[in-house]
């Protein structure tokens, strides 16, 4: 057995994955209006027709996360709370999202 423990290997792998991701401060933000436009394009429906459904969906997702539920929603993936804390009067919830490679590929094809 080598001198490295499994934890050390996991830490290195985790850091490599984090290095491959953009910094949160540099990440682009998808606003609600843009989100609605994308859904309208994907479905062929008008924004006004989908707005209530999307808002209800987002509210349910928020309620489920706040209740500590794990979300199993393909093609989004499986999301669970990793950490949670209160900061300056706001609740900060850090989620871990796991996506299957097939779900990622099908999402990318849908956007083309």
MILO-102946 format. One record per atom (N, C-alpha, C): residue number from 1; residue in three letters; atom name; x negated, y negated, z negated. Coordinates in Angstrom, 1 decimal. Layout:
NUM ALA CA X Y Z
...
//
This chain:
1 UNK N -0.8 1.2 0.0
1 UNK CA 0.0 0.0 0.0
1 UNK C -0.9 -1.2 0.0
2 UNK N -0.5 -2.3 0.7
2 UNK CA -1.3 -3.5 0.8
2 UNK C -1.2 -4.3 -0.5
3 UNK N -2.0 -5.3 -0.6
3 UNK CA -2.0 -6.2 -1.8
3 UNK C -0.8 -7.1 -1.8
4 UNK N 0.0 -7.2 -0.7
4 UNK CA 1.2 -8.1 -0.7
4 UNK C 2.4 -7.3 -1.1
5 UNK N 3.2 -8.0 -1.9
5 UNK CA 4.5 -7.4 -2.3
5 UNK C 5.5 -7.7 -1.3
6 UNK N 6.6 -6.9 -1.4
6 UNK CA 7.8 -7.2 -0.4
6 UNK C 8.3 -8.6 -0.6
7 UNK N 8.3 -9.1 -1.8
7 UNK CA 8.8 -10.5 -2.0
7 UNK C 7.9 -11.5 -1.2
8 UNK N 6.6 -11.3 -1.3
8 UNK CA 5.7 -12.2 -0.5
8 UNK C 5.9 -12.1 0.9
9 UNK N 6.2 -10.9 1.5
9 UNK CA 6.5 -10.8 2.9
9 UNK C 7.8 -11.5 3.2
10 UNK N 8.8 -11.3 2.4
10 UNK CA 10.1 -11.9 2.6
10 UNK C 10.0 -13.4 2.6
11 UNK N 9.1 -14.0 1.7
11 UNK CA 8.9 -15.4 1.6
11 UNK C 8.3 -15.9 2.9
12 UNK N 7.3 -15.2 3.4
12 UNK CA 6.6 -15.6 4.6
12 UNK C 7.6 -15.6 5.8
13 UNK N 8.4 -14.6 5.9
13 UNK CA 9.4 -14.4 6.9
13 UNK C 10.4 -15.6 6.8
14 UNK N 10.8 -15.9 5.6
14 UNK CA 11.8 -16.9 5.4
14 UNK C 11.2 -18.3 5.8
15 UNK N 10.0 -18.5 5.5
15 UNK CA 9.3 -19.8 5.9
15 UNK C 9.2 -19.9 7.4
16 UNK N 8.8 -18.7 8.0
16 UNK CA 8.7 -18.8 9.5
16 UNK C 10.0 -19.1 10.1
17 UNK N 11.1 -18.5 9.6
17 UNK CA 12.5 -18.9 10.2
17 UNK C 12.8 -20.3 9.9
18 UNK N 12.5 -20.8 8.7
18 UNK CA 12.8 -22.2 8.4
18 UNK C 11.9 -23.2 9.3
19 UNK N 10.7 -22.8 9.6
19 UNK CA 9.8 -23.6 10.5
19 UNK C 10.4 -23.7 11.9
20 UNK N 11.1 -22.6 12.3
20 UNK CA 11.7 -22.6 13.7
20 UNK C 12.9 -23.5 13.8
21 UNK N 13.5 -23.8 12.7
21 UNK CA 14.8 -24.6 12.7
21 UNK C 14.4 -26.1 12.6
22 UNK N 15.3 -26.9 13.2
22 UNK CA 15.0 -28.4 13.1
22 UNK C 15.3 -28.8 11.7
23 UNK N 14.6 -29.9 11.2
23 UNK CA 14.8 -30.4 9.9
23 UNK C 16.2 -31.0 9.9
24 UNK N 17.0 -30.8 8.8
24 UNK CA 18.3 -31.3 8.7
24 UNK C 18.4 -32.8 9.0
25 UNK N 17.4 -33.6 8.6
25 UNK CA 17.4 -35.0 8.9
25 UNK C 17.4 -35.3 10.4
26 UNK N 16.8 -34.4 11.2
26 UNK CA 16.6 -34.6 12.6
26 UNK C 17.7 -33.9 13.4
27 UNK N 18.5 -33.1 12.8
27 UNK CA 19.6 -32.3 13.5
27 UNK C 20.6 -33.3 14.0
28 UNK N 21.2 -32.9 15.1
28 UNK CA 22.3 -33.7 15.7
28 UNK C 23.6 -33.4 14.9
29 UNK N 24.5 -34.3 14.8
29 UNK CA 25.7 -34.2 14.0
29 UNK C 26.9 -34.1 15.0
30 UNK N 27.7 -33.1 14.8
30 UNK CA 28.9 -32.9 15.6
30 UNK C 30.0 -33.5 14.8
31 UNK N 30.5 -34.6 15.3
31 UNK CA 31.6 -35.3 14.7
31 UNK C 33.0 -34.7 15.0
32 UNK N 34.0 -34.9 14.2
32 UNK CA 35.3 -34.3 14.3
32 UNK C 35.9 -34.6 15.7
33 UNK N 35.7 -35.8 16.2
33 UNK CA 36.3 -36.2 17.5
33 UNK C 35.6 -35.4 18.6
34 UNK N 34.3 -35.2 18.5
34 UNK CA 33.6 -34.4 19.5
34 UNK C 34.0 -32.9 19.4
35 UNK N 34.2 -32.5 18.2
35 UNK CA 34.6 -31.1 18.0
35 UNK C 36.0 -30.9 18.6
36 UNK N 36.9 -31.8 18.4
36 UNK CA 38.3 -31.7 19.0
36 UNK C 38.2 -31.7 20.6
37 UNK N 37.3 -32.6 21.1
37 UNK CA 37.1 -32.6 22.6
37 UNK C 36.6 -31.3 23.1
38 UNK N 35.7 -30.7 22.4
38 UNK CA 35.1 -29.4 22.9
38 UNK C 36.2 -28.3 22.9
39 UNK N 37.0 -28.3 21.8
39 UNK CA 38.1 -27.3 21.7
39 UNK C 39.1 -27.6 22.8
40 UNK N 39.4 -28.8 23.1
40 UNK CA 40.4 -29.1 24.1
40 UNK C 39.8 -28.7 25.5
41 UNK N 38.6 -28.9 25.7
41 UNK CA 38.0 -28.4 27.0
41 UNK C 38.0 -26.9 27.1
42 UNK N 37.7 -26.2 26.0
42 UNK CA 37.6 -24.8 26.0
42 UNK C 39.0 -24.1 26.2
43 UNK N 40.0 -24.8 25.6
43 UNK CA 41.3 -24.2 25.7
43 UNK C 42.2 -24.7 26.8
44 UNK N 41.8 -25.9 27.4
44 UNK CA 42.6 -26.5 28.4
44 UNK C 43.8 -27.3 27.8
45 UNK N 43.8 -27.5 26.5
45 UNK CA 44.9 -28.2 25.8
45 UNK C 44.5 -29.6 25.6
46 UNK N 45.5 -30.5 25.3
46 UNK CA 45.3 -31.9 25.0
46 UNK C 44.8 -32.0 23.6
47 UNK N 44.0 -33.0 23.3
47 UNK CA 43.6 -33.2 21.9
47 UNK C 44.8 -33.4 20.9
48 UNK N 45.8 -34.1 21.4
48 UNK CA 46.9 -34.3 20.5
48 UNK C 47.6 -33.0 20.2
49 UNK N 47.6 -32.0 21.1
49 UNK CA 48.2 -30.7 20.9
49 UNK C 47.4 -29.8 19.9
50 UNK N 46.1 -30.0 19.8
50 UNK CA 45.3 -29.1 19.0
50 UNK C 44.9 -29.8 17.7
51 UNK N 45.1 -31.1 17.5
51 UNK CA 44.6 -31.8 16.3
51 UNK C 45.1 -31.2 15.0
52 UNK N 46.4 -30.9 14.9
52 UNK CA 47.0 -30.4 13.7
52 UNK C 46.5 -29.0 13.4
53 UNK N 46.3 -28.2 14.4
53 UNK CA 45.8 -26.8 14.2
53 UNK C 44.4 -26.8 13.7
54 UNK N 43.6 -27.7 14.4
54 UNK CA 42.2 -27.8 14.0
54 UNK C 42.1 -28.3 12.5
55 UNK N 42.8 -29.3 12.2
55 UNK CA 42.7 -29.9 10.9
55 UNK C 43.2 -28.9 9.8
56 UNK N 44.2 -28.1 10.1
56 UNK CA 44.7 -27.1 9.2
56 UNK C 43.6 -26.0 9.0
57 UNK N 43.0 -25.6 10.1
57 UNK CA 41.9 -24.6 10.1
57 UNK C 40.8 -25.1 9.2
58 UNK N 40.3 -26.4 9.5
58 UNK CA 39.2 -26.9 8.7
58 UNK C 39.6 -27.0 7.2
59 UNK N 40.8 -27.4 6.9
59 UNK CA 41.3 -27.4 5.5
59 UNK C 41.2 -26.0 4.9
60 UNK N 41.7 -25.0 5.6
60 UNK CA 41.7 -23.7 5.0
60 UNK C 40.2 -23.2 4.8
61 UNK N 39.4 -23.5 5.8
61 UNK CA 37.9 -23.1 5.6
61 UNK C 37.4 -23.7 4.4
62 UNK N 37.6 -25.0 4.2
62 UNK CA 37.1 -25.8 3.0
62 UNK C 37.7 -25.2 1.7
63 UNK N 39.0 -24.9 1.7
63 UNK CA 39.6 -24.3 0.5
63 UNK C 39.0 -22.9 0.2
64 UNK N 38.7 -22.1 1.2
64 UNK CA 38.2 -20.8 1.0
64 UNK C 36.8 -20.9 0.5
65 UNK N 36.0 -21.8 1.0
65 UNK CA 34.6 -22.0 0.5
65 UNK C 34.6 -22.5 -0.9
66 UNK N 35.4 -23.5 -1.2
66 UNK CA 35.5 -24.0 -2.5
66 UNK C 35.9 -22.9 -3.5
67 UNK N 36.7 -22.0 -3.1
67 UNK CA 37.2 -20.9 -4.0
67 UNK C 36.1 -19.8 -4.1
68 UNK N 35.0 -19.9 -3.4
68 UNK CA 33.9 -19.0 -3.5
68 UNK C 34.1 -17.7 -2.7
69 UNK N 35.0 -17.8 -1.7
69 UNK CA 35.3 -16.6 -0.9
69 UNK C 34.2 -16.5 0.2
70 UNK N 33.9 -15.3 0.6
70 UNK CA 33.0 -15.0 1.7
70 UNK C 33.9 -15.1 3.0
71 UNK N 33.4 -15.7 4.0
71 UNK CA 34.2 -15.8 5.3
71 UNK C 33.6 -14.8 6.2
72 UNK N 34.5 -14.0 6.8
72 UNK CA 34.1 -13.0 7.8
72 UNK C 34.9 -13.4 9.1
73 UNK N 34.3 -14.3 9.9
73 UNK CA 35.1 -14.9 11.0
73 UNK C 34.3 -14.9 12.3
74 UNK N 34.3 -13.7 13.0
74 UNK CA 33.6 -13.7 14.3
74 UNK C 34.3 -14.5 15.3
75 UNK N 33.7 -15.2 16.1
75 UNK CA 32.3 -15.2 16.4
75 UNK C 31.4 -16.2 15.6
76 UNK N 32.1 -16.9 14.7
76 UNK CA 31.3 -17.8 13.8
76 UNK C 30.3 -17.0 13.0
77 UNK N 30.7 -15.9 12.4
77 UNK CA 29.8 -15.1 11.7
77 UNK C 30.4 -14.9 10.3
78 UNK N 29.5 -14.4 9.4
78 UNK CA 29.8 -14.2 8.0
78 UNK C 29.1 -15.2 7.1
79 UNK N 29.9 -16.0 6.4
79 UNK CA 29.3 -17.0 5.6
79 UNK C 29.6 -16.8 4.1
80 UNK N 28.7 -17.0 3.3
80 UNK CA 28.9 -16.8 1.9
80 UNK C 28.1 -17.9 1.2
81 UNK N 28.5 -18.2 0.0
81 UNK CA 27.9 -19.3 -0.8
81 UNK C 26.5 -18.7 -1.3
82 UNK N 25.5 -19.5 -1.1
82 UNK CA 24.2 -19.1 -1.5
82 UNK C 23.9 -19.8 -2.8
83 UNK N 24.1 -21.1 -2.9
83 UNK CA 24.0 -21.9 -4.1
83 UNK C 25.0 -23.0 -4.1
84 UNK N 25.3 -23.5 -5.4
84 UNK CA 26.3 -24.5 -5.5
84 UNK C 25.9 -25.4 -6.7
85 UNK N 26.1 -26.7 -6.6
85 UNK CA 25.7 -27.6 -7.7
85 UNK C 26.5 -28.9 -7.5
86 UNK N 26.6 -29.7 -8.6
86 UNK CA 27.2 -31.0 -8.5
86 UNK C 26.1 -32.0 -8.5
87 UNK N 26.2 -32.9 -7.6
87 UNK CA 25.2 -34.0 -7.4
87 UNK C 25.9 -35.3 -7.3
88 UNK N 25.6 -36.2 -8.2
88 UNK CA 26.2 -37.6 -8.1
88 UNK C 27.7 -37.6 -7.8
89 UNK N 28.4 -36.8 -8.5
89 UNK CA 29.9 -36.8 -8.4
89 UNK C 30.4 -36.0 -7.1
90 UNK N 29.5 -35.4 -6.4
90 UNK CA 29.9 -34.6 -5.2
90 UNK C 29.5 -33.1 -5.4
91 UNK N 30.3 -32.3 -4.8
91 UNK CA 29.9 -30.8 -4.9
91 UNK C 29.1 -30.5 -3.7
92 UNK N 27.9 -29.9 -3.9
92 UNK CA 27.0 -29.5 -2.8
92 UNK C 27.1 -27.9 -2.8
93 UNK N 27.5 -27.4 -1.7
93 UNK CA 27.6 -26.0 -1.5
93 UNK C 26.6 -25.6 -0.4
94 UNK N 25.7 -24.7 -0.6
94 UNK CA 24.8 -24.2 0.4
94 UNK C 25.2 -22.8 0.8
95 UNK N 25.5 -22.7 2.1
95 UNK CA 26.1 -21.5 2.6
95 UNK C 25.0 -20.7 3.4
96 UNK N 25.1 -19.4 3.3
96 UNK CA 24.3 -18.5 4.1
96 UNK C 25.2 -18.0 5.2
97 UNK N 24.8 -18.3 6.5
97 UNK CA 25.6 -17.8 7.6
97 UNK C 24.8 -16.8 8.4
98 UNK N 25.5 -15.6 8.5
98 UNK CA 24.8 -14.5 9.3
98 UNK C 25.7 -14.3 10.5
99 UNK N 25.0 -14.3 11.7
99 UNK CA 25.7 -14.1 13.0
99 UNK C 25.1 -12.9 13.7
100 UNK N 25.9 -12.2 14.3
100 UNK CA 25.4 -11.1 15.1
100 UNK C 24.9 -11.6 16.4
101 UNK N 23.9 -11.0 17.0
101 UNK CA 23.3 -11.4 18.2
101 UNK C 24.3 -11.5 19.4
102 UNK N 25.2 -10.5 19.4
102 UNK CA 26.3 -10.5 20.4
102 UNK C 27.2 -11.7 20.3
103 UNK N 27.5 -12.1 19.1
103 UNK CA 28.4 -13.3 18.9
103 UNK C 27.7 -14.5 19.3
104 UNK N 26.4 -14.6 19.1
104 UNK CA 25.6 -15.8 19.5
104 UNK C 25.6 -15.9 21.0
105 UNK N 25.3 -14.8 21.7
105 UNK CA 25.2 -14.7 23.1
105 UNK C 26.6 -15.1 23.7
106 UNK N 27.7 -14.6 23.2
106 UNK CA 29.0 -14.9 23.8
106 UNK C 29.3 -16.3 23.6
107 UNK N 28.9 -17.0 22.5
107 UNK CA 29.2 -18.4 22.3
107 UNK C 28.4 -19.2 23.2
108 UNK N 27.2 -18.8 23.5
108 UNK CA 26.4 -19.6 24.5
108 UNK C 26.9 -19.5 25.9
109 UNK N 27.4 -18.3 26.2
109 UNK CA 28.0 -18.2 27.6
109 UNK C 29.3 -19.0 27.7
110 UNK N 30.1 -19.1 26.6
110 UNK CA 31.3 -19.9 26.7
110 UNK C 31.0 -21.3 27.0
111 UNK N 29.9 -21.8 26.5
111 UNK CA 29.6 -23.2 26.7
111 UNK C 29.0 -23.6 28.1
112 UNK N 28.7 -22.6 28.8
112 UNK CA 28.1 -22.8 30.2
112 UNK C 29.2 -23.2 31.2
//
